[in-house]
Amino acid sequence: MPKVIFTPWKEHSQLLAVRSQFYPAPFYDGPDMRSKACATVAAWKLRGNLPHPVEATALLTDAILHDDALKNSIFSIRATYSAAFCRFVTGLVDSKLNGQRKTMFQRAIDLGLPASFVELRHEATHRELPSLTVLRNATQRSLEWLWDYYWSKTDRSADTVPVSEPEAFDGAEDDIEPIKAALRTEFEHLLAEEESSEPPRKKRRFQQNVSFTSTHLISICKSSNRGASALAGVIVEDSLLVPAGRKMGDSMTGMFAKWDSLLQMLAEGHPPALASLTEEMVNVLAFSGSKNVKSDPQLEGLYMWLDHILQSPEWGSRRRLLSHAYLLAVCEQSSNHWTALLKESLQQRTDDLAPKKPASTSKKQSKKDGSGLKRTADADDLKELKKFGWETVDTWDTRPLGIV
């Protein structure tokens, strides 16, 4: 007897219509229908039985539409992003909501959810709200992940497969293969141009073609919601960053010089690309099936690339897109030789970036100097305020409450 599935939409075509409003075709130039899609999902929510991915897509999209500094305060925008993102992650990985008790990281691994999402959810819930740059990037990546996890599988008829259970679908990777093929073609052309050049001009010829290739790669990535993950998969799977014949202890300086400019262009042109690439590399380090992890030259090369991106000055301005907390979380959840080294490197960098405490002085001298500096600063501030028409009613008393 077939299983009866109750859905808040009457016809399966209605779900597909909402999908096209949330995820318009790459060359769609009509009006923005995302607000209408959010309103439709809000109505479906009242009917009940709304799949969590549909609700999460609406919340994340609505947060993007709320992102207008001319109408809303920066704090409210950050709070809206954080609330939508936390509900999206919690609805998927909270063990209290999903039967079998597991840690959130274990649930995330089971679902294929990036561990950085769990860490960012923890940060937004228990610490300071993340910056707008981090929240915008995380929201965009969340919508891409939801497309892969749920929306891309809703083409099948509701009569054959229940759309409320996306895990039941097979062939999830089929849609990504054409994208990977197009990306591989671009890399093959780039490498072929390099090989066709004479040795003295080889390096210069390669770098000249990098800008042209990066433009094509970015265009392919932006044409699909799965572009960033496809690019990361091709780079890691095809060993583009780590030579196939590499031996333990071999220098990676040449590979850094060869690929840095291209990867940095990709990060600037399509920010999710760098986050997806580093996550893919960390996943390989953490969940490698190698029998001898410590002596695997490919894993050593990936570790050296991650350390290079995290530590080198060339990558300083682009590290804002990464989550150090995510890398630490993965290293702690799956510890081996390379993740342990990466963890030490991350902790050392955190210590180096921490503000240095001033040299200790006697309490008497410190009190004298501190009070004098504060009085001078207060006087200067008052002078500046008076220039703009501000006056003080009385002298401010900066003593703590309760001190007479």
N, C-alpha and C positions, 0 to 999 in steps of 0.2 A: 504493500500500500504506500503510495507516495506521501512524503512528508508535507504537511501543510505549513506554508510560510506566510506569516502576516507582515505586510509592509505598509508604511504610511502613504505610499503612492499607489494610485489606482492601476496605472499601466506602467510597464517597464520602460516605455518610451519617455515617460515623465522623468525618470531618474537619469536617462541619457541626455535629456534636454538640460537638466540642471548641471550635469557634468560638463556639457559644452559651454555653459555660462561661467563655470568656475575655471575651466581649462579651454579657452578658445583656441582655434586652430592657429598655427604660426603666422599665417598671412591674413587673418581676420582683421578687417578695418572698420567694423560696425561699432555701434555704441557699446559702452561698458555695461555688461549685464550682471556683474558680480553682486551688486546690492539686491537685485531682484532674486538672484539665486539664494542669497542669505535669508531673504524674507520668506521664500518658499520653504526652506529648511526649518525656519522657525515655526511655520504652520504645521509641518510634518511632525515636529517635536511634540506639539500638543496632542497629536493623534496617538503617539506612543510607538514602540517597536522601531525607533529610529537607530540604525547602525551607528556605532561610535565614529567610524571614519567619516561619515557624512556630516555629523554634527561638528567634529573637529575641523573639517575643511571649512565649514561656514564660520566657525569662531575665528580661525586664523585669517581667513579672507576679510572678515569684518574688522579685525584688528588692523589690517593693511589699509582698509578704507578709512579707518579712524586716524591714520597717521597723517595729520595735517596740522602743522604748527601754527597756522594762521587762525584756526578754529579751536584747537585744543592745546592744553599745556603739555610740556614735555613729560612731566611726571605722569599725567593721565595716559599719554601715549605709551609710555613704558609699562605702566600698570596694566593697560589693556592687552598689550603684547604678552606680558608675563602670565596673566590669567588665562588667556587662550592657549598658550603653549603648555602651561602646567596641566590644564584639563586634558589636552590632547595626549600628553605622555602618561598621566596618571590613569586615564581610562584604559590604556593598553597594558601597563606593566604592574599596576597595583595588585598584589597577590590576594588582597581581601576581596577584590572584585572578580577575580578569575579562577576561583576554585583552588587548585593545587598551590600550596605555599612555597614560594621561591623568592629569592631576593629580586629587587627591581632589575639589577644588572643581568641576572640569569634570565628573567622574562624577556628583557630587551634582546639578549643574544638569541633566544628561541625564536623571536619574531623578526629578527634581522634589523631591529631598530638600533641606530648608532648609539653607543654608550655615552657619547657626548650629550645626547638629549636628556638622559637620566641625570647626568651631573649638572647640566644647566637648569633642569627642573628643581633640583635640590638647592642650587644657589639662589634661584628666584624665590623659593619658598622660605628658606631659612636664613638667607643673608641679604645683602643689598641687592636691589633690582639690577639686573645686567644693563649694560649700556645699550643705546638704541642701535648702534652698529651690530652688536652681537645678536640682539633680538630680531632685527630685520633679516639678518643672514640665517638665523635658526628658523624663522618662520618660512622663508622661501624654501629652505631645505626640507622642512616638514611637509610642505605642500607637494614637493617632488616625491618624497617618500610615500605619502598617501596615494599619489597617483600609481606608483608601482605596486603598493600593497593592496589597494582596493579598486580605484577607479578604472585602471586599465583592464580589469577583469570583469567589468560589468557589461561588456559587449554581448556576452552569451545570454541566451534567453533565460528569464527567471523561471520558466517552466522546467528547465533542465538542471540548473544549478542555483541554489539559493544565494542571492547577492548579499545577504547579511552575513555570510560566512566565507570571506575571501580566501581564507587559508585552504579551502577545499579545492581551489583551482590548480591545475597543472599547467606547465608550459609558461611560467611567469617570465622566463628569460628570453622567450622567443622574440618579443618586441624589441629587445635591446640589441639584437645581433645586427640588424641593418645599420644601426648607429655606429656600432663598433667597427663594422666593415668600412664605413665611410671615414672614420677616424684613422683606421689602419692604412687606408689608401693615402691619406695626407702624410702620415709618417714615412711611408714607403717612398713617396716622391721626394721628401726632404733628404732621406738617407741616400737615395739613388743619385741625387744631385751632388752630394758630398763625395760619393765613391767615384763619380765620373771626373772629378777634378784632379789635377796633379798635386802631389804632396805639398809643395810650397804654398799653393793656393787653396788647399783643402779646407783648412780651418776658416779662412776668410770667406770662402764661398758658402760654407754651411751657415755662418752667422748672417750673411746677406739674405739668405732664404728664410731665416727664422721668422722675421716680421711678416712676410707673406703667408707662411704656413700658420702662424698663430692666428691671423685674421680668419682663415678658413676653419681652423679648429674651433674658435670661439663661435663662429656662425653655426657650425654643426651642433655645438653644445646648447646654444640658445634656441635651436629649432625644436628641441625635445625636452620634456621634463626630466628625462633620464640621462641627459647629456653629460652632466658632471660625473655621475657614477660610471657611465660608460667610458669616459676618458680616463678616469682613474684605473678602471679595470684593464684597459688596453695597455697603459703605461706599465703597470705592474706585471700583468700576465705575459707581456711580450719582452720583459726584461730590458726595456729601453734605457733605464737609468743605471742598471747594474749589468755589465757585460756577462754574457752566458759562460764564457770561459774563464771567468775571474777566479783567482786563488786566494786563500786566506792571507790577510796581511797586505794585499795589493793596495796601492794608493788610489784614492778616488778623486784626486785633485783635477785630473783631466776631464772626468765625467761632470764634475761640478761646473767647470768652465764651459763645457759643451752645452749643457742643458739649462743652466741657471736662467739665462735671458729668456728662453722660450717659456719656462715655467712661470717666471715672473710676469711675462706678458699675459699668460693665461689667467693668472691670479688677478691682474688688474682688469682684464676684459670680462671675466666671468668669475667673480669671487667664490662661488661654491666649488669651483674646480680645485682650489688649493685645499680646502677643508676635506673634500672627498678623497683627494690623493693621500693626504697624511693619514686619514682614517684607514684607507685601504692598506697602506704600508704598516701601520700599527697592528691591524688585524692579522696580517701575514706573520709579523713577529710574534704576536701573542698566541695565535692558533695554528702555527705551522705544524704540518704532519711529518717534518723531518725527523729521522731517527737520531741524528746527532746534531742538535740545535746549535751547540756551542761551536762546532767546526764547519758549519754551513756557510760558504763564502757569499751566497746570495743574501742570507739573513744579515750577515755582517755588513754587506753593502747597503741594504735598506736601513739598517741602524745608523750607518754613517751619513746617509742622506737626511734622515730625520734630525740627527744631531746638527748637521750643517744648516738645515732650515731654521732650527730653533736657536742656534748660537751665532751664526755668522752675521756680520754687519750688513751684508748685501740684502738680507731678508728682513731687516729690522722693521721697515715700514709696513710690511705685509703680515707680520705675525699677529696683528690685531684680529685677523680672521680666524685664528686658531684658539683652541681651548686647552691651556696647560692642565687644567683640572681633569679634562677628559683623558688626556694621555696618562696622567698619573693613575686615574681610575682603572684604565685598561691594564696598566703595568701591575697594579695591586691585585686585580682580579685573576690575572693569568701570569704568574711569575715564572720566568726562565732566565737564561743567561743574558739575553739581549734586552728584555724588558726591565731586568734589574739594573743594567747599566743605564738605560734610558731614564729610569726613575731617579737614579743618583744624579744624572745630568740635570734633570728638571728641578730637583730639590736644590741643587747647587745654584742654579740660575735664580730660583726664587729667593735664596738667601742673599745673592749678590744685588738683586733689585730692591731688597728691603731697605727702608730708610735707616741711615746710620745714626746712632745715638751720639749726642755731643759729648766731648770729654768731660768727665766728672770734675767738679770744683767743690769748694767748701760750701756748706749750706748758707753761711752768712754772705759770702761773695755772690752766690747765685741769686739769693733773695734781693740783694742790693742792685745787682745789674739788671735782673728781670723786671723789678718794679720801675727802675729808671727808664728802661727801654719802652715799657708799656705806657708810662705817662707821656713820653715823647710821641709815641705813635698815636695815642688818643688825641693829643693836642693837634697834631698834623691833620688827623681825620676831621676834627671839628672845623679847622680852618678851611679845608676843602669843601665841606658841606655848606659853610656860610657863603661861599661864592655862588652857590645855586639857590640861595634864599632860605636855607634851613637854619633854625635856631633851637637851642636846647632850653627847656623849661627850668631845669635844675641840674646841678652837677651829678653825674652818674656815680653811683657807688658800686664798685665791682666786687665787693665782698660776698662770699657765699651766703645763702640763706641760713639763718640761725646763728650767724656770727655777729656779736654786738660790738 
